Each structure stands twice: as C-alpha cells, then as structure tokens.
C-alpha cells in the first residue's frame, strides 16, 4: 500500500514538473520562484516550494475566522497549494489564477488528493466574473504584481473585493514584498483600507520569500455591514 502511494506521488510529481516545463517554455510573463520550481509548498504531496503553505497558515494565525460554513476566494492562487490547504477549514474555496500552467498544477493536485471543495478558474482578477459572493477573501501579495498582469489600480482592486464580499465578510491581506521594503507604500494602502473596512488585526509576519524580505505586513479586515 505504501509503495503504491509512493508510486502515485511520483506520477503526480512527474505531471507537475511537466506543467512547470511547459510554463517555462511558453509563458511569456515573469515566473515566480523559477529556481525552486514552485512558489508555494505543500507537505502533503512532499513539495517544499519557496513558501510553505503550512508555515504561512500557522504564521497568519487565522483559523478563528474560518469554518465549514464559509465560502472563500483566493485571488492569484498560484499553483493552488495554499487554497488546497485552506480547503480543510472552509466549506469551499475558489482560486483565481491567470497562469494556465499553474491552474493545471492546482487541478492535478486537488484531483490526486480527492478534494471536492476546492476549485480553480483560469482568469485575471480583472476579468473574473461570478454571481457568487464570498464570506472570506484572500489577497496574499496580489494587489499588484511584477509580471505586468495586474491592470487594476489599488482602489479598483479593493472595490472589486468589496463587491464580491458578503456583508461582514473577512479579507486576509498580505503586503507585497516591495511594500514592506518601502514602508510608505504600504502605509498609504493601509490608510485606504482603514477607510473601507473595520481593521481587526494589523501586524508583521515572517516571510520566507524573497530572502531579502524576512517580514511582510499583514492585516485582517471586516467588511462593514450595510444598514
């Protein structure tokens, strides 16, 4: 049984490496963590990556905001490993990712794990359309990107989040690396967020990537109820 599991895992790794190879050959935009192969890691499938999903979840300390009654959205879900890990704690989660090769990795992984409450859609956040509203939205270092794929300005980005969020819903927001390096950049964003949400938490978190940015800014926000 153990040997069969190992063989199945090796087959999964082979499929995922093939997606990475195809991405490196065909994707014309910046590739995160090209050296490590995977930006996100997932211990359950023995992939380390540049940022461990388990360590991030522990560092975020957000389990109190999660429940099996909640519907979650992960903006810029990358290879989906963090969404897949979070799926254990929510009713369902939808990852939105513009890179089709990362979507393929996410789908192969969730199928291997037999998950039915994690789904992934190939779209930019700007073009993403749904009639659903969410109780929880993850914006993890994704409000602007260095791959030229983000077209929204910060105000437009946050407004779309507000439109997708149920009243009283929660946003888990992690800063860009550059915003931590240049503190004025994040503080300007934070002042904007403070005017749109109730701020439940604001703190620094440990970050594994990039290596020259050991900490990031982290906030938990609550959408104000509409009277």
C-alpha positions as CSV (number, residue, x, y, z in Angstrom):
1,X,0.0,0.0,0.0
2,X,2.8,2.4,1.0
3,X,4.7,1.5,-2.2
4,X,1.6,2.2,-4.3
5,X,1.1,5.6,-2.6
6,X,4.8,6.5,-3.4
7,X,4.4,5.4,-7.0
8,X,1.2,7.5,-7.3
9,X,3.0,10.5,-5.7
10,X,5.9,10.1,-8.1
11,X,3.4,10.1,-11.0
12,X,1.9,13.3,-9.7
13,X,5.3,14.9,-9.3
14,X,6.1,14.0,-12.9
15,X,2.9,15.6,-14.1
16,X,3.5,18.7,-12.1
17,X,7.1,19.0,-13.4
18,X,5.8,18.7,-16.9
19,X,3.5,21.7,-16.3
20,X,6.4,23.7,-15.0
21,X,8.5,22.8,-18.0
22,X,5.7,23.9,-20.4
23,X,5.3,27.1,-18.4
24,X,9.0,27.9,-18.7
25,X,8.9,27.3,-22.4
26,X,5.6,29.0,-23.3
27,X,4.6,31.5,-20.6
28,X,5.8,34.9,-21.7
29,X,5.5,36.7,-18.3
30,X,7.6,36.7,-15.2
31,X,7.7,33.3,-13.4
32,X,7.8,33.4,-9.6
33,X,10.3,31.0,-7.9
34,X,11.8,29.8,-11.1
35,X,14.8,28.4,-9.2
36,X,12.7,26.4,-6.7
37,X,10.1,25.4,-9.3
38,X,7.1,26.1,-7.0
39,X,6.3,29.4,-5.3
40,X,4.1,27.5,-2.8
41,X,4.9,24.3,-1.0
42,X,2.6,21.6,0.3
43,X,3.9,19.0,2.7
44,X,1.0,16.6,1.9
45,X,2.5,16.0,-1.5
46,X,6.1,16.4,-0.5
47,X,6.8,19.6,-2.4
48,X,8.7,22.3,-0.4
49,X,8.4,25.4,-2.7
50,X,9.6,28.8,-1.8
51,X,6.8,29.4,0.7
52,X,5.4,26.6,2.8
53,X,1.6,26.7,2.8
54,X,1.6,25.1,6.3
55,X,4.1,27.6,7.7
56,X,2.2,30.5,6.2
57,X,-1.1,29.3,7.6
58,X,0.5,28.9,11.1
59,X,2.1,32.4,10.8
60,X,-1.2,34.0,9.7
61,X,-3.0,32.5,12.7
62,X,-6.4,32.9,11.1
63,X,-8.2,29.7,12.0
64,X,-10.6,31.6,14.2
65,X,-12.0,33.3,11.0
66,X,-12.6,30.0,9.2
67,X,-15.4,27.5,9.4
68,X,-17.1,24.8,7.3
69,X,-20.0,27.2,6.7
70,X,-17.8,29.7,4.9
71,X,-17.2,30.2,1.2
72,X,-13.7,31.5,0.3
73,X,-12.0,33.1,-2.7
74,X,-8.2,33.1,-3.2
75,X,-7.1,35.9,-5.6
76,X,-4.0,35.0,-7.6
77,X,-3.9,31.4,-6.2
78,X,-0.7,30.5,-8.0
79,X,-0.3,26.7,-8.0
80,X,-3.2,26.3,-5.6
81,X,-1.4,24.7,-2.7
82,X,-2.4,27.3,-0.2
83,X,-6.0,27.1,-1.3
84,X,-5.9,23.3,-1.1
85,X,-4.5,23.5,2.5
86,X,-7.2,26.1,3.5
87,X,-9.9,23.8,2.0
88,X,-9.7,21.7,5.1
89,X,-11.1,24.6,7.2
90,X,-13.8,26.1,5.0
91,X,-16.9,24.9,3.2
92,X,-15.4,25.5,-0.2
93,X,-12.7,27.7,-1.8
94,X,-12.3,29.1,-5.3
95,X,-8.8,30.0,-6.6
96,X,-8.5,32.5,-9.4
97,X,-5.2,32.5,-11.4
98,X,-4.2,34.0,-14.7
99,X,-1.4,31.5,-15.4
100,X,-2.9,28.3,-17.1
101,X,0.1,26.1,-16.2
102,X,-0.4,26.9,-12.5
103,X,-4.1,26.1,-12.8
104,X,-3.1,22.7,-14.3
105,X,-0.9,22.1,-11.3
106,X,-3.7,23.0,-8.9
107,X,-6.2,20.8,-10.6
108,X,-3.9,17.8,-10.8
109,X,-3.1,18.2,-7.1
110,X,-6.6,18.6,-5.9
111,X,-7.7,15.6,-8.0
112,X,-4.8,13.5,-6.6
113,X,-6.0,14.4,-3.1
114,X,-9.6,13.7,-3.9
115,X,-10.8,17.2,-2.9
116,X,-14.3,18.3,-3.9
117,X,-14.5,21.6,-2.2
118,X,-11.5,23.3,-3.9
119,X,-12.0,24.7,-7.4
120,X,-9.8,26.8,-9.7
121,X,-10.5,29.1,-12.6
122,X,-8.1,30.5,-15.2
123,X,-8.7,34.2,-15.3
124,X,-7.2,37.5,-14.4
125,X,-8.9,39.1,-11.3
126,X,-10.0,42.0,-13.6
127,X,-11.8,39.6,-16.0
128,X,-13.1,37.3,-13.3
129,X,-16.9,37.1,-13.3
130,X,-19.2,35.3,-10.9
131,X,-22.7,35.6,-9.3
132,X,-21.3,34.2,-6.1
133,X,-20.5,36.3,-3.0
134,X,-17.9,35.2,-0.5
135,X,-17.5,35.1,3.2
136,X,-13.7,35.2,3.1
137,X,-11.3,36.6,0.5
138,X,-7.6,36.0,0.5
139,X,-5.4,38.8,-1.1
140,X,-1.9,37.5,-0.5
141,X,0.7,39.7,-2.0
142,X,-1.5,40.1,-5.1
143,X,-2.9,43.7,-5.2
144,X,-0.1,44.5,-7.6
145,X,2.4,42.2,-9.4
146,X,5.7,42.4,-11.1
147,X,4.6,40.3,-14.1
148,X,2.6,43.2,-15.7
149,X,-0.6,41.2,-15.5
150,X,-2.3,43.4,-12.9
151,X,-4.3,46.2,-14.6
152,X,-6.4,47.5,-11.7
153,X,-5.1,50.3,-9.6
154,X,-5.4,49.8,-5.8
155,X,-8.7,51.5,-5.5
156,X,-10.2,49.4,-8.3
157,X,-8.8,46.2,-6.9
158,X,-10.3,46.8,-3.4
159,X,-13.6,47.9,-4.9
160,X,-13.9,44.6,-6.7
161,X,-13.1,42.7,-3.5
162,X,-15.9,44.7,-1.7
163,X,-18.3,43.8,-4.5
164,X,-17.5,40.1,-4.1
165,X,-17.6,40.1,-0.3
166,X,-20.7,39.4,1.8
167,X,-21.6,42.0,4.4
168,X,-19.5,41.2,7.5
169,X,-17.1,39.2,5.3
170,X,-13.4,38.9,6.0
171,X,-10.4,39.9,3.9
172,X,-7.0,38.3,4.7
173,X,-4.5,40.8,3.3
174,X,-0.7,40.3,2.9
175,X,1.5,43.0,1.5
176,X,3.7,42.9,-1.5
177,X,7.4,42.5,-0.8
178,X,8.2,45.9,-2.1
179,X,5.6,47.5,0.2
180,X,7.4,46.1,3.2
181,X,10.8,47.3,1.9
182,X,9.4,50.8,1.3
183,X,7.1,51.2,4.3
184,X,5.4,54.4,3.0
185,X,3.9,52.4,0.2
186,X,2.1,50.0,2.5
187,X,1.0,52.7,4.9
188,X,-0.7,54.6,2.1
189,X,-2.6,51.5,1.1
190,X,-3.4,50.8,4.8
191,X,-4.9,54.3,5.2
192,X,-7.2,53.5,2.2
193,X,-8.1,50.1,3.6
194,X,-8.8,51.6,7.0
195,X,-11.4,53.9,5.4
196,X,-13.2,50.9,3.7
197,X,-13.1,48.2,6.4
198,X,-13.0,47.6,10.1
199,X,-9.4,46.6,10.8
200,X,-9.4,43.5,13.1
201,X,-5.7,42.9,13.1
202,X,-2.5,44.7,11.8
203,X,0.9,43.1,12.4
204,X,4.1,41.9,10.8
205,X,4.5,38.2,9.7
206,X,7.6,36.2,8.9
207,X,8.1,35.6,5.2
208,X,10.4,33.0,3.5
209,X,10.4,34.6,0.0
210,X,12.1,36.6,-1.3
211,X,15.1,36.0,1.0
212,X,15.8,39.8,1.3
213,X,12.3,40.4,2.7
214,X,12.1,38.5,6.0
215,X,8.8,40.2,7.1
216,X,5.6,41.4,5.4
217,X,2.7,43.5,6.6
218,X,-0.4,41.6,7.4
219,X,-4.0,42.8,8.1
220,X,-7.3,41.2,8.7
221,X,-10.3,43.3,7.6
222,X,-14.0,43.1,8.0
223,X,-16.5,44.5,5.5
224,X,-18.8,46.9,7.2
225,X,-22.4,45.9,7.4
226,X,-24.8,48.0,5.2
227,X,-27.6,49.4,7.4
